[in-house]
Amino acid sequence: MTEQAYLVLLALSGEALHGYAVIKTVRELSEGRTRLGAGTLYGNLDRLVAAGLVEAAGEEVVEGRLRRYYRATDTGRRAARAETLRLAELAERARRSLDGRGPEASGAGLAGTGA
């Protein structure tokens, strides 16, 4: 899962949001490092919908403009949790490596890597 898709999925895991709110939430979640344009957002939403991770959650007209809302599905929320765990484990391995305590310090060694 790309970082952008992950952040969009996280943004939609709490409540249904419309496009601009997703863009704003992604910017907040990433502390300003990820700024989605409309094309990037809707491309990610299309892929997440096709994968069954996000679904349409209604629409409304506000000041003459259509707002379409999206939300994470149960499968999407599980995927977001799994990706969060994977990233946390990766960050922990990176921290150990940077501290000079590579994989062998955890007992993991190179088993299962084919090396």
Biopython code that builds the backbone (N, CA, C, O; Angstrom):
import numpy as np
from Bio.PDB.StructureBuilder import StructureBuilder

atoms = [
    (1, "MET", "N", (0.856, -1.174, 0.000)),
    (1, "MET", "CA", (0.000, 0.000, 0.000)),
    (1, "MET", "C", (0.899, 1.234, 0.000)),
    (1, "MET", "O", (1.841, 1.325, 0.788)),
    (2, "THR", "N", (0.606, 2.170, -0.877)),
    (2, "THR", "CA", (1.413, 3.391, -0.918)),
    (2, "THR", "C", (1.131, 4.240, 0.319)),
    (2, "THR", "O", (0.101, 4.080, 0.973)),
    (3, "GLU", "N", (2.049, 5.135, 0.626)),
    (3, "GLU", "CA", (1.849, 6.025, 1.769)),
    (3, "GLU", "C", (0.604, 6.884, 1.579)),
    (3, "GLU", "O", (-0.158, 7.090, 2.523)),
    (4, "GLN", "N", (0.397, 7.381, 0.377)),
    (4, "GLN", "CA", (-0.776, 8.208, 0.122)),
    (4, "GLN", "C", (-2.069, 7.420, 0.333)),
    (4, "GLN", "O", (-2.998, 7.916, 0.971)),
    (5, "ALA", "N", (-2.133, 6.206, -0.194)),
    (5, "ALA", "CA", (-3.333, 5.374, -0.021)),
    (5, "ALA", "C", (-3.553, 5.061, 1.451)),
    (5, "ALA", "O", (-4.686, 5.086, 1.930)),
    (6, "TYR", "N", (-2.484, 4.768, 2.163)),
    (6, "TYR", "CA", (-2.570, 4.486, 3.597)),
    (6, "TYR", "C", (-3.138, 5.688, 4.345)),
    (6, "TYR", "O", (-4.021, 5.532, 5.188)),
    (7, "LEU", "N", (-2.641, 6.876, 4.044)),
    (7, "LEU", "CA", (-3.122, 8.076, 4.721)),
    (7, "LEU", "C", (-4.582, 8.368, 4.386)),
    (7, "LEU", "O", (-5.339, 8.790, 5.260)),
    (8, "VAL", "N", (-4.988, 8.151, 3.138)),
    (8, "VAL", "CA", (-6.395, 8.334, 2.763)),
    (8, "VAL", "C", (-7.253, 7.336, 3.537)),
    (8, "VAL", "O", (-8.307, 7.697, 4.061)),
    (9, "LEU", "N", (-6.811, 6.098, 3.611)),
    (9, "LEU", "CA", (-7.563, 5.081, 4.352)),
    (9, "LEU", "C", (-7.653, 5.436, 5.830)),
    (9, "LEU", "O", (-8.710, 5.277, 6.440)),
    (10, "LEU", "N", (-6.563, 5.913, 6.409)),
    (10, "LEU", "CA", (-6.597, 6.352, 7.806)),
    (10, "LEU", "C", (-7.591, 7.496, 7.995)),
    (10, "LEU", "O", (-8.362, 7.512, 8.955)),
    (11, "ALA", "N", (-7.563, 8.447, 7.071)),
    (11, "ALA", "CA", (-8.463, 9.601, 7.168)),
    (11, "ALA", "C", (-9.919, 9.158, 7.174)),
    (11, "ALA", "O", (-10.756, 9.763, 7.845)),
    (12, "LEU", "N", (-10.217, 8.105, 6.429)),
    (12, "LEU", "CA", (-11.602, 7.645, 6.292)),
    (12, "LEU", "C", (-11.988, 6.577, 7.310)),
    (12, "LEU", "O", (-13.122, 6.100, 7.304)),
    (13, "SER", "N", (-11.066, 6.201, 8.175)),
    (13, "SER", "CA", (-11.336, 5.139, 9.140)),
    (13, "SER", "C", (-12.200, 5.602, 10.302)),
    (13, "SER", "O", (-12.830, 4.780, 10.968)),
    (14, "GLY", "N", (-12.242, 6.907, 10.556)),
    (14, "GLY", "CA", (-13.026, 7.396, 11.678)),
    (14, "GLY", "C", (-14.453, 7.743, 11.312)),
    (14, "GLY", "O", (-15.394, 7.328, 11.989)),
    (15, "GLU", "N", (-14.617, 8.499, 10.249)),
    (15, "GLU", "CA", (-15.944, 8.952, 9.851)),
    (15, "GLU", "C", (-15.942, 9.205, 8.347)),
    (15, "GLU", "O", (-14.890, 9.304, 7.716)),
    (16, "ALA", "N", (-17.132, 9.307, 7.796)),
    (16, "ALA", "CA", (-17.258, 9.616, 6.374)),
    (16, "ALA", "C", (-16.816, 11.062, 6.136)),
    (16, "ALA", "O", (-17.167, 11.963, 6.899)),
    (17, "LEU", "N", (-16.051, 11.268, 5.081)),
    (17, "LEU", "CA", (-15.553, 12.606, 4.745)),
    (17, "LEU", "C", (-15.739, 12.864, 3.261)),
    (17, "LEU", "O", (-15.774, 11.930, 2.461)),
    (18, "HIS", "N", (-15.856, 14.124, 2.896)),
    (18, "HIS", "CA", (-15.867, 14.514, 1.488)),
    (18, "HIS", "C", (-14.431, 14.816, 1.069)),
    (18, "HIS", "O", (-13.534, 14.902, 1.907)),
    (19, "GLY", "N", (-14.228, 14.976, -0.223)),
    (19, "GLY", "CA", (-12.887, 15.102, -0.787)),
    (19, "GLY", "C", (-11.984, 16.117, -0.121)),
    (19, "GLY", "O", (-10.867, 15.781, 0.272)),
    (20, "TYR", "N", (-12.448, 17.370, 0.019)),
    (20, "TYR", "CA", (-11.597, 18.392, 0.617)),
    (20, "TYR", "C", (-11.244, 18.039, 2.054)),
    (20, "TYR", "O", (-10.120, 18.287, 2.489)),
    (21, "ALA", "N", (-12.180, 17.467, 2.797)),
    (21, "ALA", "CA", (-11.905, 17.074, 4.179)),
    (21, "ALA", "C", (-10.865, 15.961, 4.231)),
    (21, "ALA", "O", (-10.053, 15.919, 5.155)),
    (22, "VAL", "N", (-10.880, 15.056, 3.245)),
    (22, "VAL", "CA", (-9.856, 14.006, 3.185)),
    (22, "VAL", "C", (-8.488, 14.643, 2.947)),
    (22, "VAL", "O", (-7.514, 14.295, 3.614)),
    (23, "ILE", "N", (-8.417, 15.572, 2.002)),
    (23, "ILE", "CA", (-7.149, 16.252, 1.705)),
    (23, "ILE", "C", (-6.609, 16.938, 2.965)),
    (23, "ILE", "O", (-5.422, 16.835, 3.274)),
    (24, "LYS", "N", (-7.479, 17.628, 3.678)),
    (24, "LYS", "CA", (-7.083, 18.338, 4.893)),
    (24, "LYS", "C", (-6.638, 17.363, 5.983)),
    (24, "LYS", "O", (-5.638, 17.608, 6.659)),
    (25, "THR", "N", (-7.363, 16.267, 6.159)),
    (25, "THR", "CA", (-7.029, 15.286, 7.190)),
    (25, "THR", "C", (-5.704, 14.598, 6.875)),
    (25, "THR", "O", (-4.899, 14.361, 7.776)),
    (26, "VAL", "N", (-5.471, 14.275, 5.604)),
    (26, "VAL", "CA", (-4.194, 13.666, 5.208)),
    (26, "VAL", "C", (-3.042, 14.621, 5.516)),
    (26, "VAL", "O", (-2.000, 14.196, 6.013)),
    (27, "ARG", "N", (-3.226, 15.897, 5.223)),
    (27, "ARG", "CA", (-2.184, 16.897, 5.519)),
    (27, "ARG", "C", (-1.913, 16.927, 7.024)),
    (27, "ARG", "O", (-0.757, 16.987, 7.444)),
    (28, "GLU", "N", (-2.971, 16.886, 7.835)),
    (28, "GLU", "CA", (-2.805, 16.894, 9.297)),
    (28, "GLU", "C", (-2.134, 15.621, 9.793)),
    (28, "GLU", "O", (-1.222, 15.684, 10.617)),
    (29, "LEU", "N", (-2.576, 14.463, 9.299)),
    (29, "LEU", "CA", (-1.982, 13.189, 9.719)),
    (29, "LEU", "C", (-0.492, 13.121, 9.400)),
    (29, "LEU", "O", (0.293, 12.556, 10.162)),
    (30, "SER", "N", (-0.118, 13.699, 8.273)),
    (30, "SER", "CA", (1.284, 13.651, 7.842)),
    (30, "SER", "C", (2.074, 14.860, 8.324)),
    (30, "SER", "O", (3.233, 15.038, 7.950)),
    (31, "GLU", "N", (1.454, 15.686, 9.147)),
    (31, "GLU", "CA", (2.081, 16.914, 9.646)),
    (31, "GLU", "C", (2.604, 17.774, 8.502)),
    (31, "GLU", "O", (3.692, 18.346, 8.580)),
    (32, "GLY", "N", (1.803, 17.853, 7.434)),
    (32, "GLY", "CA", (2.122, 18.719, 6.303)),
    (32, "GLY", "C", (3.034, 18.120, 5.247)),
    (32, "GLY", "O", (3.291, 18.761, 4.228)),
    (33, "ARG", "N", (3.532, 16.907, 5.462)),
    (33, "ARG", "CA", (4.455, 16.302, 4.496)),
    (33, "ARG", "C", (3.757, 15.791, 3.245)),
    (33, "ARG", "O", (4.366, 15.738, 2.176)),
    (34, "THR", "N", (2.490, 15.415, 3.361)),
    (34, "THR", "CA", (1.755, 14.900, 2.207)),
    (34, "THR", "C", (0.621, 15.855, 1.886)),
    (34, "THR", "O", (-0.270, 16.093, 2.702)),
    (35, "ARG", "N", (0.676, 16.396, 0.678)),
    (35, "ARG", "CA", (-0.363, 17.310, 0.192)),
    (35, "ARG", "C", (-0.932, 16.708, -1.081)),
    (35, "ARG", "O", (-0.263, 16.653, -2.113)),
    (36, "LEU", "N", (-2.167, 16.261, -0.992)),
    (36, "LEU", "CA", (-2.806, 15.611, -2.127)),
    (36, "LEU", "C", (-3.507, 16.633, -3.012)),
    (36, "LEU", "O", (-4.195, 17.528, -2.522)),
    (37, "GLY", "N", (-3.325, 16.489, -4.310)),
    (37, "GLY", "CA", (-4.137, 17.226, -5.259)),
    (37, "GLY", "C", (-5.405, 16.423, -5.524)),
    (37, "GLY", "O", (-5.500, 15.252, -5.158)),
    (38, "ALA", "N", (-6.367, 17.062, -6.159)),
    (38, "ALA", "CA", (-7.640, 16.387, -6.419)),
    (38, "ALA", "C", (-7.444, 15.127, -7.258)),
    (38, "ALA", "O", (-8.039, 14.093, -6.954)),
    (39, "GLY", "N", (-6.628, 15.189, -8.303)),
    (39, "GLY", "CA", (-6.408, 14.021, -9.158)),
    (39, "GLY", "C", (-5.801, 12.862, -8.394)),
    (39, "GLY", "O", (-6.205, 11.713, -8.575)),
    (40, "THR", "N", (-4.827, 13.160, -7.536)),
    (40, "THR", "CA", (-4.187, 12.117, -6.733)),
    (40, "THR", "C", (-5.184, 11.528, -5.739)),
    (40, "THR", "O", (-5.247, 10.312, -5.560)),
    (41, "LEU", "N", (-5.960, 12.397, -5.096)),
    (41, "LEU", "CA", (-6.958, 11.919, -4.138)),
    (41, "LEU", "C", (-7.948, 10.987, -4.812)),
    (41, "LEU", "O", (-8.159, 9.869, -4.342)),
    (42, "TYR", "N", (-8.561, 11.428, -5.908)),
    (42, "TYR", "CA", (-9.609, 10.623, -6.530)),
    (42, "TYR", "C", (-9.052, 9.370, -7.198)),
    (42, "TYR", "O", (-9.756, 8.365, -7.297)),
    (43, "GLY", "N", (-7.818, 9.410, -7.653)),
    (43, "GLY", "CA", (-7.178, 8.183, -8.145)),
    (43, "GLY", "C", (-7.021, 7.164, -7.028)),
    (43, "GLY", "O", (-7.298, 5.979, -7.213)),
    (44, "ASN", "N", (-6.571, 7.636, -5.861)),
    (44, "ASN", "CA", (-6.453, 6.749, -4.699)),
    (44, "ASN", "C", (-7.808, 6.245, -4.251)),
    (44, "ASN", "O", (-7.956, 5.062, -3.944)),
    (45, "LEU", "N", (-8.808, 7.126, -4.207)),
    (45, "LEU", "CA", (-10.142, 6.696, -3.811)),
    (45, "LEU", "C", (-10.692, 5.644, -4.763)),
    (45, "LEU", "O", (-11.282, 4.658, -4.319)),
    (46, "ASP", "N", (-10.507, 5.839, -6.073)),
    (46, "ASP", "CA", (-10.975, 4.849, -7.045)),
    (46, "ASP", "C", (-10.339, 3.488, -6.792)),
    (46, "ASP", "O", (-11.026, 2.468, -6.839)),
    (47, "ARG", "N", (-9.026, 3.460, -6.523)),
    (47, "ARG", "CA", (-8.328, 2.192, -6.276)),
    (47, "ARG", "C", (-8.796, 1.562, -4.959)),
    (47, "ARG", "O", (-8.989, 0.348, -4.883)),
    (48, "LEU", "N", (-8.979, 2.389, -3.924)),
    (48, "LEU", "CA", (-9.424, 1.866, -2.632)),
    (48, "LEU", "C", (-10.853, 1.335, -2.709)),
    (48, "LEU", "O", (-11.171, 0.323, -2.085)),
    (49, "VAL", "N", (-11.717, 2.007, -3.469)),
    (49, "VAL", "CA", (-13.085, 1.518, -3.672)),
    (49, "VAL", "C", (-13.052, 0.192, -4.427)),
    (49, "VAL", "O", (-13.739, -0.757, -4.048)),
    (50, "ALA", "N", (-12.256, 0.126, -5.492)),
    (50, "ALA", "CA", (-12.164, -1.102, -6.294)),
    (50, "ALA", "C", (-11.655, -2.274, -5.459)),
    (50, "ALA", "O", (-12.037, -3.420, -5.694)),
    (51, "ALA", "N", (-10.784, -1.983, -4.474)),
    (51, "ALA", "CA", (-10.228, -3.031, -3.613)),
    (51, "ALA", "C", (-11.169, -3.388, -2.461)),
    (51, "ALA", "O", (-10.881, -4.304, -1.691)),
    (52, "GLY", "N", (-12.291, -2.674, -2.337)),
    (52, "GLY", "CA", (-13.239, -2.960, -1.270)),
    (52, "GLY", "C", (-12.836, -2.386, 0.080)),
    (52, "GLY", "O", (-13.385, -2.785, 1.107)),
    (53, "LEU", "N", (-11.884, -1.453, 0.094)),
    (53, "LEU", "CA", (-11.406, -0.875, 1.345)),
    (53, "LEU", "C", (-12.154, 0.404, 1.726)),
    (53, "LEU", "O", (-12.186, 0.793, 2.893)),
    (54, "VAL", "N", (-12.750, 1.044, 0.731)),
    (54, "VAL", "CA", (-13.495, 2.295, 0.920)),
    (54, "VAL", "C", (-14.792, 2.171, 0.143)),
    (54, "VAL", "O", (-14.859, 1.473, -0.869)),
    (55, "GLU", "N", (-15.832, 2.861, 0.628)),
    (55, "GLU", "CA", (-17.119, 2.861, -0.076)),
    (55, "GLU", "C", (-17.705, 4.265, -0.076)),
    (55, "GLU", "O", (-17.394, 5.088, 0.784)),
    (56, "ALA", "N", (-18.555, 4.517, -1.056)),
    (56, "ALA", "CA", (-19.286, 5.774, -1.088)),
    (56, "ALA", "C", (-20.238, 5.802, 0.097)),
    (56, "ALA", "O", (-20.817, 4.781, 0.468)),
    (57, "ALA", "N", (-20.395, 6.996, 0.694)),
    (57, "ALA", "CA", (-21.232, 7.113, 1.890)),
    (57, "ALA", "C", (-22.241, 8.241, 1.755)),
    (57, "ALA", "O", (-22.651, 8.837, 2.751)),
    (58, "GLY", "N", (-22.640, 8.533, 0.526)),
    (58, "GLY", "CA", (-23.649, 9.561, 0.302)),
    (58, "GLY", "C", (-23.082, 10.806, -0.341)),
    (58, "GLY", "O", (-21.876, 10.936, -0.552)),
    (59, "GLU", "N", (-23.989, 11.717, -0.644)),
    (59, "GLU", "CA", (-23.581, 12.986, -1.240)),
    (59, "GLU", "C", (-24.610, 14.048, -0.882)),
    (59, "GLU", "O", (-25.752, 13.744, -0.539)),
    (60, "GLU", "N", (-24.176, 15.296, -0.970)),
    (60, "GLU", "CA", (-25.056, 16.423, -0.706)),
    (60, "GLU", "C", (-24.587, 17.606, -1.549)),
    (60, "GLU", "O", (-23.442, 17.645, -1.999)),
    (61, "VAL", "N", (-25.464, 18.546, -1.751)),
    (61, "VAL", "CA", (-25.114, 19.763, -2.464)),
    (61, "VAL", "C", (-24.931, 20.865, -1.431)),
    (61, "VAL", "O", (-25.819, 21.136, -0.623)),
    (62, "VAL", "N", (-23.758, 21.498, -1.473)),
    (62, "VAL", "CA", (-23.436, 22.588, -0.562)),
    (62, "VAL", "C", (-23.016, 23.781, -1.412)),
    (62, "VAL", "O", (-22.053, 23.705, -2.175)),
    (63, "GLU", "N", (-23.743, 24.876, -1.272)),
    (63, "GLU", "CA", (-23.458, 26.090, -2.044)),
    (63, "GLU", "C", (-23.359, 25.783, -3.541)),
    (63, "GLU", "O", (-22.478, 26.286, -4.240)),
    (64, "GLY", "N", (-24.274, 24.955, -4.007)),
    (64, "GLY", "CA", (-24.346, 24.634, -5.422)),
    (64, "GLY", "C", (-23.328, 23.619, -5.910)),
    (64, "GLY", "O", (-23.268, 23.332, -7.106)),
    (65, "ARG", "N", (-22.530, 23.074, -5.009)),
    (65, "ARG", "CA", (-21.510, 22.094, -5.405)),
    (65, "ARG", "C", (-21.806, 20.756, -4.753)),
    (65, "ARG", "O", (-22.213, 20.679, -3.594)),
    (66, "LEU", "N", (-21.592, 19.710, -5.530)),
    (66, "LEU", "CA", (-21.829, 18.356, -5.032)),
    (66, "LEU", "C", (-20.657, 17.911, -4.161)),
    (66, "LEU", "O", (-19.500, 17.994, -4.573)),
    (67, "ARG", "N", (-20.964, 17.444, -2.970)),
    (67, "ARG", "CA", (-19.967, 16.825, -2.094)),
    (67, "ARG", "C", (-20.281, 15.345, -2.013)),
    (67, "ARG", "O", (-21.373, 14.951, -1.603)),
    (68, "ARG", "N", (-19.322, 14.532, -2.405)),
    (68, "ARG", "CA", (-19.471, 13.081, -2.308)),
    (68, "ARG", "C", (-18.654, 12.624, -1.097)),
    (68, "ARG", "O", (-17.490, 12.991, -0.939)),
    (69, "TYR", "N", (-19.282, 11.827, -0.260)),
    (69, "TYR", "CA", (-18.642, 11.344, 0.958)),
    (69, "TYR", "C", (-18.188, 9.904, 0.788)),
    (69, "TYR", "O", (-18.806, 9.119, 0.069)),
    (70, "TYR", "N", (-17.087, 9.572, 1.471)),
    (70, "TYR", "CA", (-16.513, 8.236, 1.458)),
    (70, "TYR", "C", (-16.215, 7.824, 2.893)),
    (70, "TYR", "O", (-16.014, 8.666, 3.768)),
    (71, "ARG", "N", (-16.191, 6.499, 3.121)),
    (71, "ARG", "CA", (-15.791, 5.968, 4.422)),
    (71, "ARG", "C", (-15.078, 4.639, 4.209)),
    (71, "ARG", "O", (-15.287, 3.959, 3.205)),
    (72, "ALA", "N", (-14.238, 4.286, 5.165)),
    (72, "ALA", "CA", (-13.562, 2.993, 5.124)),
    (72, "ALA", "C", (-14.574, 1.898, 5.431)),
    (72, "ALA", "O", (-15.454, 2.071, 6.274)),
    (73, "THR", "N", (-14.445, 0.779, 4.746)),
    (73, "THR", "CA", (-15.248, -0.403, 5.057)),
    (73, "THR", "C", (-14.608, -1.108, 6.256)),
    (73, "THR", "O", (-13.518, -0.732, 6.690)),
    (74, "ASP", "N", (-15.276, -2.120, 6.786)),
    (74, "ASP", "CA", (-14.664, -2.913, 7.858)),
    (74, "ASP", "C", (-13.349, -3.516, 7.376)),
    (74, "ASP", "O", (-12.367, -3.546, 8.118)),
    (75, "THR", "N", (-13.328, -3.995, 6.137)),
    (75, "THR", "CA", (-12.104, -4.546, 5.557)),
    (75, "THR", "C", (-11.035, -3.464, 5.470)),
    (75, "THR", "O", (-9.861, -3.730, 5.728)),
    (76, "GLY", "N", (-11.431, -2.257, 5.112)),
    (76, "GLY", "CA", (-10.495, -1.145, 5.032)),
    (76, "GLY", "C", (-9.906, -0.786, 6.382)),
    (76, "GLY", "O", (-8.711, -0.512, 6.486)),
    (77, "ARG", "N", (-10.731, -0.785, 7.413)),
    (77, "ARG", "CA", (-10.221, -0.490, 8.758)),
    (77, "ARG", "C", (-9.253, -1.578, 9.224)),
    (77, "ARG", "O", (-8.242, -1.286, 9.862)),
    (78, "ARG", "N", (-9.569, -2.836, 8.901)),
    (78, "ARG", "CA", (-8.634, -3.922, 9.254)),
    (78, "ARG", "C", (-7.323, -3.757, 8.494)),
    (78, "ARG", "O", (-6.248, -3.970, 9.054)),
    (79, "ALA", "N", (-7.409, -3.377, 7.218)),
    (79, "ALA", "CA", (-6.200, -3.162, 6.415)),
    (79, "ALA", "C", (-5.374, -2.011, 6.980)),
    (79, "ALA", "O", (-4.146, -2.089, 7.008)),
    (80, "ALA", "N", (-6.033, -0.941, 7.430)),
    (80, "ALA", "CA", (-5.319, 0.196, 8.019)),
    (80, "ALA", "C", (-4.610, -0.226, 9.305)),
    (80, "ALA", "O", (-3.471, 0.171, 9.548)),
    (81, "ARG", "N", (-5.285, -1.033, 10.126)),
    (81, "ARG", "CA", (-4.651, -1.522, 11.357)),
    (81, "ARG", "C", (-3.447, -2.400, 11.032)),
    (81, "ARG", "O", (-2.392, -2.264, 11.652)),
    (82, "ALA", "N", (-3.601, -3.296, 10.066)),
    (82, "ALA", "CA", (-2.504, -4.194, 9.690)),
    (82, "ALA", "C", (-1.319, -3.402, 9.141)),
    (82, "ALA", "O", (-0.171, -3.702, 9.467)),
    (83, "GLU", "N", (-1.586, -2.409, 8.323)),
    (83, "GLU", "CA", (-0.498, -1.588, 7.764)),
    (83, "GLU", "C", (0.173, -0.779, 8.864)),
    (83, "GLU", "O", (1.391, -0.599, 8.843)),
    (84, "THR", "N", (-0.602, -0.289, 9.820)),
    (84, "THR", "CA", (-0.024, 0.456, 10.944)),
    (84, "THR", "C", (0.904, -0.433, 11.749)),
    (84, "THR", "O", (1.989, -0.002, 12.139)),
    (85, "LEU", "N", (0.492, -1.674, 12.004)),
    (85, "LEU", "CA", (1.332, -2.623, 12.731)),
    (85, "LEU", "C", (2.600, -2.928, 11.944)),
    (85, "LEU", "O", (3.692, -2.962, 12.513)),
    (86, "ARG", "N", (2.460, -3.152, 10.633)),
    (86, "ARG", "CA", (3.628, -3.437, 9.796)),
    (86, "ARG", "C", (4.621, -2.279, 9.847)),
    (86, "ARG", "O", (5.826, -2.499, 9.970)),
    (87, "LEU", "N", (4.128, -1.067, 9.755)),
    (87, "LEU", "CA", (5.007, 0.103, 9.785)),
    (87, "LEU", "C", (5.665, 0.272, 11.153)),
    (87, "LEU", "O", (6.831, 0.657, 11.232)),
    (88, "ALA", "N", (4.937, -0.010, 12.220)),
    (88, "ALA", "CA", (5.509, 0.089, 13.563)),
    (88, "ALA", "C", (6.628, -0.932, 13.742)),
    (88, "ALA", "O", (7.670, -0.624, 14.321)),
    (89, "GLU", "N", (6.407, -2.149, 13.242)),
    (89, "GLU", "CA", (7.444, -3.182, 13.334)),
    (89, "GLU", "C", (8.661, -2.800, 12.506)),
    (89, "GLU", "O", (9.795, -3.006, 12.939)),
    (90, "LEU", "N", (8.440, -2.248, 11.329)),
    (90, "LEU", "CA", (9.545, -1.786, 10.487)),
    (90, "LEU", "C", (10.316, -0.672, 11.187)),
    (90, "LEU", "O", (11.547, -0.669, 11.176)),
    (91, "ALA", "N", (9.603, 0.273, 11.795)),
    (91, "ALA", "CA", (10.262, 1.367, 12.508)),
    (91, "ALA", "C", (11.099, 0.840, 13.668)),
    (91, "ALA", "O", (12.190, 1.351, 13.920)),
    (92, "GLU", "N", (10.610, -0.164, 14.371)),
    (92, "GLU", "CA", (11.371, -0.740, 15.473)),
    (92, "GLU", "C", (12.647, -1.421, 14.962)),
    (92, "GLU", "O", (13.713, -1.276, 15.561)),
    (93, "ARG", "N", (12.533, -2.163, 13.857)),
    (93, "ARG", "CA", (13.733, -2.789, 13.285)),
    (93, "ARG", "C", (14.721, -1.724, 12.824)),
    (93, "ARG", "O", (15.929, -1.882, 12.998)),
    (94, "ALA", "N", (14.222, -0.648, 12.242)),
    (94, "ALA", "CA", (15.089, 0.444, 11.792)),
    (94, "ALA", "C", (15.788, 1.088, 12.988)),
    (94, "ALA", "O", (16.981, 1.385, 12.925)),
    (95, "ARG", "N", (15.051, 1.303, 14.072)),
    (95, "ARG", "CA", (15.648, 1.902, 15.265)),
    (95, "ARG", "C", (16.768, 1.035, 15.812)),
    (95, "ARG", "O", (17.834, 1.537, 16.170)),
    (96, "ARG", "N", (16.522, -0.280, 15.875)),
    (96, "ARG", "CA", (17.569, -1.196, 16.359)),
    (96, "ARG", "C", (18.786, -1.150, 15.448)),
    (96, "ARG", "O", (19.923, -1.144, 15.920)),
    (97, "SER", "N", (18.549, -1.117, 14.156)),
    (97, "SER", "CA", (19.653, -1.078, 13.201)),
    (97, "SER", "C", (20.461, 0.211, 13.349)),
    (97, "SER", "O", (21.692, 0.183, 13.338)),
    (98, "LEU", "N", (19.775, 1.322, 13.486)),
    (98, "LEU", "CA", (20.452, 2.610, 13.644)),
    (98, "LEU", "C", (21.203, 2.702, 14.961)),
    (98, "LEU", "O", (22.197, 3.421, 15.060)),
    (99, "ASP", "N", (20.737, 1.979, 15.975)),
    (99, "ASP", "CA", (21.415, 1.946, 17.270)),
    (99, "ASP", "C", (22.567, 0.943, 17.271)),
    (99, "ASP", "O", (23.215, 0.748, 18.300)),
    (100, "GLY", "N", (22.829, 0.302, 16.118)),
    (100, "GLY", "CA", (23.914, -0.662, 16.033)),
    (100, "GLY", "C", (23.549, -2.029, 16.544)),
    (100, "GLY", "O", (24.419, -2.860, 16.803)),
    (101, "ARG", "N", (22.260, -2.264, 16.691)),
    (101, "ARG", "CA", (21.782, -3.574, 17.150)),
    (101, "ARG", "C", (20.929, -4.157, 16.038)),
    (101, "ARG", "O", (19.701, -4.128, 16.117)),
    (102, "GLY", "N", (21.556, -4.675, 15.023)),
    (102, "GLY", "CA", (20.859, -5.192, 13.851)),
    (102, "GLY", "C", (19.912, -6.324, 14.174)),
    (102, "GLY", "O", (19.627, -6.581, 15.343)),
    (103, "PRO", "N", (19.413, -7.010, 13.144)),
    (103, "PRO", "CA", (18.405, -8.072, 13.324)),
    (103, "PRO", "C", (18.864, -9.186, 14.250)),
    (103, "PRO", "O", (18.049, -9.811, 14.928)),
    (104, "GLU", "N", (20.183, -9.438, 14.279)),
    (104, "GLU", "CA", (20.637, -10.534, 15.127)),
    (104, "GLU", "C", (20.404, -10.242, 16.603)),
    (104, "GLU", "O", (20.322, -11.175, 17.402)),
    (105, "ALA", "N", (20.296, -8.973, 16.987)),
    (105, "ALA", "CA", (20.049, -8.620, 18.386)),
    (105, "ALA", "C", (18.669, -9.075, 18.845)),
    (105, "ALA", "O", (18.461, -9.340, 20.029)),
    (106, "SER", "N", (17.745, -9.163, 17.924)),
    (106, "SER", "CA", (16.384, -9.574, 18.306)),
    (106, "SER", "C", (16.201, -11.080, 18.193)),
    (106, "SER", "O", (15.142, -11.607, 18.533)),
    (107, "GLY", "N", (17.231, -11.773, 17.716)),
    (107, "GLY", "CA", (17.102, -13.208, 17.530)),
    (107, "GLY", "C", (16.542, -13.580, 16.183)),
    (107, "GLY", "O", (16.428, -14.762, 15.861)),
    (108, "ALA", "N", (16.185, -12.576, 15.378)),
    (108, "ALA", "CA", (15.587, -12.843, 14.081)),
    (108, "ALA", "C", (16.624, -13.311, 13.082)),
    (108, "ALA", "O", (16.324, -14.143, 12.226)),
    (109, "GLY", "N", (17.843, -12.791, 13.176)),
    (109, "GLY", "CA", (18.890, -13.172, 12.242)),
    (109, "GLY", "C", (18.436, -13.005, 10.804)),
    (109, "GLY", "O", (17.678, -12.092, 10.477)),
    (110, "LEU", "N", (18.914, -13.905, 9.949)),
    (110, "LEU", "CA", (18.554, -13.860, 8.550)),
    (110, "LEU", "C", (17.653, -15.007, 8.188)),
    (110, "LEU", "O", (17.443, -15.278, 7.006)),
    (111, "ALA", "N", (17.116, -15.688, 9.172)),
    (111, "ALA", "CA", (16.253, -16.833, 8.906)),
    (111, "ALA", "C", (15.069, -16.420, 8.056)),
    (111, "ALA", "O", (14.441, -15.393, 8.312)),
    (112, "GLY", "N", (14.770, -17.199, 7.072)),
    (112, "GLY", "CA", (13.613, -16.954, 6.242)),
    (112, "GLY", "C", (13.826, -15.908, 5.165)),
    (112, "GLY", "O", (12.909, -15.625, 4.395)),
    (113, "THR", "N", (15.037, -15.319, 5.094)),
    (113, "THR", "CA", (15.265, -14.295, 4.074)),
    (113, "THR", "C", (15.929, -14.859, 2.842)),
    (113, "THR", "O", (16.035, -14.184, 1.818)),
    (114, "GLY", "N", (16.379, -16.103, 2.940)),
    (114, "GLY", "CA", (17.065, -16.696, 1.802)),
    (114, "GLY", "C", (18.511, -16.273, 1.729)),
    (114, "GLY", "O", (19.203, -16.619, 0.772)),
    (115, "ALA", "N", (18.994, -15.525, 2.726)),
    (115, "ALA", "CA", (20.389, -15.063, 2.719)),
    (115, "ALA", "C", (21.253, -15.982, 3.557)),
    (115, "ALA", "O", (22.458, -15.760, 3.674)),
]
sb = StructureBuilder()
sb.init_structure("model")
sb.init_model(0)
sb.init_chain("A")
sb.init_seg("    ")
for serial, (resi, resn, name, xyz) in enumerate(atoms, 1):
    if name == "N":
        sb.init_residue(resn, " ", resi, " ")
    sb.init_atom(name, np.array(xyz, "f"), 0.0, 1.0, " ", f" {name:<3s}", serial, name[0])
structure = sb.get_structure()
